[in-house]
Amino acid sequence: SALGIKVPSAGHHGACPACGGKDRFRLDDKAGRGTWFCNQCGHGDGLDLVRLVTGRKIKEAAGMVSEALALPEIQEKPVLPARKKAAGKEAGAERYTRLRQQSCNGEPVYLTNKGLHGYSLPLLSQPLNLAGITFSSGSLLLPLTDISGNITGGQLINPDGDKSLLPGSQLSGAFIALTDIPAETPEQVIITEGFATALTVSLLTEGWIVAAVAAT
């Protein structure tokens, strides 16, 4: 890779770039996030691997990734998507609202496992099974919004990093924003892949930061 970290081809076993061995490491790269598993080191995504191999803190590791891969994508004068019609959004929005009313704020284990501390966010108060994934109490609940600020659905992330959209969520023109939509078009919009990456990037630079959302 651009950072000099050698990993076996996706789906193949090989030596772990952090602890060595012969075949204890496998890159599965779920949803293009660089996810991996090691029998000795555990599991994580691409940013976790950079942090593990280099021994850097998450902020420093994110800076290395940004320099190596020219991330995040920056639009100097973004063209904001047009507002979508409200029809068809109610199902996902209603499910999010109902879960939000039943949730409580707290610090997500998913984020603290990545070295991101001090964030109080909505957490499930009761376990939920969705798309074959168990979301235990304490799983992170995030709203999807469009450019007009309308909620179009939600995303769940359990402590292990497994993710699923709430049924009925509308992806077209939707994202997860770290802050409220600015009243005026910002000079810089930063789009990241995933909420944890967005939080990490917010520690490195200024701008309106949003996380793109994939279907899986």
C-alpha positions in Angstrom: 0.0 0.0 0.0 0.9 3.7 -0.1 1.9 3.4 3.6 4.2 0.4 3.0 1.9 -2.0 4.9 1.9 -5.3 3.1 -1.2 -7.5 3.4 -2.3 -10.6 1.5 -4.9 -10.3 -1.3 -8.5 -10.0 -0.2 -9.9 -13.3 1.0 -6.5 -15.0 1.3 -4.6 -15.8 4.6 -1.1 -14.6 5.2 1.3 -13.0 7.6 0.0 -10.3 9.8 1.7 -6.9 9.1 1.7 -6.2 12.8 2.5 -9.5 14.6 3.9 -11.7 11.8 3.1 -15.4 11.6 2.4 -17.3 8.4 -1.4 -17.5 7.9 -3.1 -15.9 10.9 -4.2 -12.7 9.0 -7.0 -12.3 6.4 -8.3 -9.2 4.7 -12.0 -9.4 3.9 -12.5 -5.7 3.0 -16.2 -5.5 3.8 -17.9 -2.6 2.1 -14.5 -1.3 0.9 -13.5 -0.4 4.5 -10.3 -2.4 4.5 -11.7 -4.7 7.3 -9.4 -7.5 8.5 -9.0 -10.3 11.0 -6.0 -11.7 12.8 -6.0 -14.7 15.2 -3.7 -12.8 17.5 -4.4 -9.1 17.0 -8.2 -9.2 16.7 -10.1 -7.4 13.9 -10.8 -3.9 12.7 -10.8 -1.7 9.6 -8.1 -0.1 7.5 -7.6 2.8 10.0 -7.3 0.4 12.9 -4.6 -1.6 11.0 -2.5 1.6 10.3 -2.7 2.5 13.9 -1.7 -1.0 15.0 1.2 -1.4 12.6 2.6 2.2 13.1 1.9 2.5 16.8 0.4 5.9 16.2 -2.7 7.4 17.8 -5.8 7.4 15.8 -5.5 11.1 14.9 -1.9 10.6 13.6 -2.9 7.5 11.8 -5.8 9.3 10.1 -3.4 12.0 9.0 -1.1 9.4 7.4 -4.0 7.9 5.5 -5.2 11.3 4.3 -1.8 12.1 3.0 -1.2 8.8 1.4 -4.6 8.4 -0.3 -5.5 12.1 -0.8 -8.5 11.7 1.5 -11.0 13.0 2.3 -12.7 14.2 -0.9 -13.0 17.9 -0.8 -15.4 20.1 -2.8 -14.4 23.7 -2.7 -17.8 25.1 -3.9 -20.1 22.1 -3.7 -23.3 21.9 -5.7 -25.8 20.8 -3.0 -28.3 18.1 -4.1 -31.9 19.2 -4.7 -34.5 18.5 -2.1 -36.1 15.2 -2.6 -39.9 14.7 -2.4 -41.1 13.6 1.0 -43.0 10.6 -0.4 -41.4 7.3 0.5 -39.3 8.6 3.3 -41.8 8.2 6.1 -41.1 4.6 6.8 -37.4 5.0 7.6 -37.9 8.3 9.3 -40.6 6.9 11.5 -38.5 3.9 12.5 -35.6 6.2 13.4 -37.9 8.5 15.4 -39.4 5.6 17.3 -36.0 4.1 18.2 -34.7 7.5 19.1 -37.5 8.0 21.6 -36.6 4.7 23.2 -32.8 5.3 23.2 -30.6 7.1 25.7 -27.4 9.1 25.2 -24.1 7.7 26.1 -20.5 7.0 24.9 -20.5 4.3 22.2 -18.2 1.3 22.7 -17.8 1.3 18.9 -16.0 4.7 19.1 -14.0 4.1 22.2 -12.6 0.9 20.7 -11.3 3.2 17.9 -9.7 5.6 20.4 -12.5 8.2 19.9 -13.6 9.3 23.4 -15.9 11.9 24.8 -18.8 11.7 22.4 -22.3 11.4 23.8 -24.6 9.9 21.2 -28.0 8.0 21.0 -27.6 4.4 22.0 -30.2 1.6 21.9 -31.7 0.8 25.3 -32.9 -2.7 24.2 -31.3 -5.2 21.8 -32.6 -5.5 18.2 -32.0 -8.1 15.5 -31.9 -6.6 12.0 -30.7 -8.1 8.7 -29.3 -11.1 10.5 -27.2 -8.9 12.8 -27.6 -8.5 16.6 -27.5 -4.9 17.8 -27.1 -5.1 21.6 -28.2 -2.4 24.0 -25.6 0.3 23.7 -25.4 0.0 19.9 -25.1 3.4 18.1 -28.1 4.9 16.4 -27.4 7.6 13.8 -29.9 9.6 11.7 -29.7 9.9 7.9 -30.7 13.4 6.7 -31.0 15.1 3.3 -29.7 18.5 2.4 -32.9 20.2 3.7 -32.4 18.6 7.1 -35.2 16.1 6.8 -34.6 12.7 8.4 -34.8 10.0 5.8 -33.9 7.0 8.0 -31.2 5.7 10.3 -28.2 3.5 10.7 -27.3 1.2 13.5 -23.7 0.2 14.5 -23.0 -2.4 17.1 -19.9 -2.4 19.4 -18.2 -4.8 16.9 -18.7 -2.3 14.0 -21.4 -4.3 12.2 -23.8 -1.9 10.5 -27.3 -1.9 9.1 -29.8 0.6 7.8 -33.2 0.8 9.3 -35.8 -0.7 6.9 -37.3 2.0 4.7 -34.3 4.3 5.0 -33.8 6.5 1.9 -30.2 6.7 0.7 -30.6 9.0 -2.3 -29.2 12.4 -1.3 -28.8 11.3 2.3 -25.8 11.4 4.6 -24.8 11.5 8.3 -23.8 15.0 9.3 -21.6 15.7 12.4 -23.2 19.1 12.8 -26.3 20.9 11.7 -26.5 22.0 8.1 -25.0 25.5 7.8 -27.3 28.4 6.9 -24.9 29.4 4.1 -23.1 27.2 1.6 -19.8 26.3 3.3 -16.4 27.0 1.7 -15.4 23.4 2.2 -17.4 20.2 2.4 -15.6 17.1 3.4 -17.2 13.7 2.6 -15.9 10.6 4.3 -16.7 6.9 4.2 -18.2 6.1 7.6 -19.1 7.9 10.8 -16.0 7.1 12.7 -13.8 8.4 9.9 -15.8 11.6 9.8 -15.2 12.1 13.5 -11.5 11.5 13.1 -11.2 13.9 10.1 -13.0 16.6 12.2 -10.0 16.5 14.6 -7.6 17.2 11.7 -9.3 20.0 9.7 -12.1 22.5 9.5 -15.2 22.4 7.3 -18.6 20.9 7.1 -18.1 17.1 7.5 -20.5 14.5 6.4 -20.3 10.7 6.2 -21.5 8.9 3.1 -23.7 5.9 3.7 -23.6 2.6 1.9 -26.5 0.1 1.7 -24.5 -2.4 3.7 
